[in-house]
Amino acid sequence: MSKPIRILVVEDSEDDAKLAMRMLKQGGFDPTYRRVQEVEALKAALKQERWDAVLSDFRLPGFNGVQALEAFRSTGLDIPFIFFSGTIGEEIAVAAMKAGASDYVMKQSMARLAPALERELGQAAIRAEHRKGQLDLEASRDRYVDLYDFAPVGYLTVSAEGLIAQVNLTGADMLGEQRDRLLRSRFAQFVLPMDTDRWYEHFLHTLHHGDKRRLELALQSSKGNCLHVQLDCMRVGAEEAAPMVRIAITDISDRKEAEADLRRFEAQLRDVQKMESIGTLAGGIAHDFNNILGAILGNVALARDEVGADHPALVSLEEIHKASVRARNLVQQILTFSRREPQELVTQALRPVVEETHKLLRATLPARVELDVVLTDKPLYVLADATQVQQVLMNLCTNSWHALNDGAGHIGVGLDPVVLDVGAAQRLGGLPPGPYAHLWVSDTGIGMDAATRERIFEPFFTTKPVGQGTGLGLSVAHGIVSAHHGAIAVDSEPGQGSTFHLYFPLVKSLPAHATADAATLAPVRGHGEHVLYVDDDETMVLMVERILERSGYRVSAYQDAREAVAAVRAQPDAFDFVVTDFNMPEFSGLDVAHELARIRPRLPVVISSGYITEELRDEARLAGVRGLLEKQNIFQELSGLVGNILSHEDRQGR
């Protein structure tokens, strides 16, 4: 079967061209040809069409075969170029072959044309296949180099002497140096001193034993950057060559940071859980302590009435009363900081809040700390949650104490009005300009540098030793002040102490609907109404019974809650009012309220407790309880509360 072939013929004789084609047909080809006889036509034909071979006469009008060969070679084509001519001599033929011709055939020996073309086509095919293989090899090599150089891990080969023999671009970037400058340098210079011994032990074991090993250590690049890495090492090298160690370096800095964060968060969670446990414990202790304080304050009040104004014991009773009130306030502060209450912003004067906190601080701080308070005489009303403002002040003053050298020095607390202009307000985080209450806490402690000042309000950031601070105090303070639509700022320099500035927006005055709290209710004398009192504490029972009887009430007191409920069940209409303790064994004050609601739904019930929580408030509301009474205030508030509720019941038509 004839082989199709496209031939470009450079010949000025059409007859000679046709003769060549006949010889090719006889040799088993099926040629298609185009004849040109000028250089420009040759160049155009080579550019415009695809050819399998070029046959060229050597002598043509206007140019010769050498020029034709040069035009052909300028295209870069690798197809047979064969001279066929009747006038070419041996020397010219040799020169033509050296210039790049594939072969030459004399027109007198045209029978050689087909075999010569067959041979040269085969050689061209071999060369084409070789070129393709070379290109594939180069592409494969480039892909390997790309994969090696730009791999997500660093690759190094280290000689037995510990010198870097090979390194990819990723590895060079990790080490912070150009690749060519890393070659023949010692890898150990990038290992931090604390890990050097571990690296050499790991390296020598891999080099001598040949097993794959993994190691985590810290590297420091030539630029000073520190990174945690995982090294996967294996021995490489031919039998006749010295062994080397190939290392894959994986940057695990993010993982290490995440693990450190996890450990820090776990420690912080333990601290938070510890704080919650302490809060729960404080609440329980405060409840029992308030029972004692309630009994002391109540009996002191009774004793003062009994001894009269001129009795010598009155001075001692007054001192007992003062000490008990201070103890009551201290317990109240403990409860404030141990329980979680929703923020309740009310319009109030800020000065009493600061004064109350100062009393607590004076009782808390050691005698070596000088505590001064400078307060304005002007009424500064703000919209605030007093408990949270106290929390902020306590935290700031405690931090100031810890910052004092050897725990001795000066702490100042101040309150004054300021007017922030636009510039000052913007510097405080974009507050609206206008009048503010300026509350500040200063100390003569060690102060802070700029780096510390930048981070002090970050959650969990602390400069205290491990185990001595959670890093939550100032971040919570910042959150509280922000929730009050204010701002907090700090002035401090190392060795110059610190001053924290708090700004709260001023409001004009108390709202018109502001009313007195339970502690200011005017006492109302009874008219023989029957009050049922329930408490498992005998001291409280005796004291409350005497207080109510002096206020004009009949009292039936029980230490057993079930017996009290049974008494009401036996005579539902015999009682006008019920006061019950909350925390009693087996049967709580809420249980009493629920039982009495089933027996006599409209019977007023008040619950007293040394620890009133939001949960208790909600449950008492659902149980229909008329009021909650803090047990340490029972001697002040009980008579007035009972009288006012009974008066309300009378107006509603009991």
Secondary structure, 3 states (H helix, E strand, C coil): CCEEEEEEEECCCHHHHHHHHHHHHHCCEEEEEEEECCHHHHHHHHHHCCCCEEEECCEECCEEHHHHHHHHHCCCCCCCEEEEECCCCHHHHHHHHHHCCCEEEEHHHHHHHHHHHHHHHHHHHHHHHHHHHHHHHHHHHHHHHHHHHCCCCEEEEECCCCEEEEECHHHHHHHCCCHHHHCCCEHHHHECHHHHHHHHHHHHHHHHHCCCEEEEEEEECCCCCEEEEEEEEEEECCCCCCCEEEEEEEECHHHHHHHHHHHHHHHHHHHHHHHHHHHHHHHHHHHHHHHHHHHHHHHHHHHHHHHCCCCCHHHHHHHHHHHHHHHHHHHHHHHHHHCCCCCCCEEEEHHHHHHHHHHHHHHHCCCCEEEEEEECCCCCEEEECHHHHHHHHHHHHHHHHHHCHHHCEEEEEEEEEEEECHHHHHHCCCCCCEEEEEEEEEECCCCCCHHHHHHCCCCCCCCCCCCCCCCCHHHHHHHHHHHCCCEEEEEECCCCCEEEEEEEEEECCCCCCCCCCHHHCCCCCCCCCEEEEECCCHHHHHHHHHHHHHCCCEEEEECCHHHHHHHHHHCHHHCCEEEEECCCCCCCHHHHHHHHHHHCCCCCEEEEECCCCHHHHHHHHHCCCCEEEEHHHHHHHHHHHHHHHHHHHHHHCC
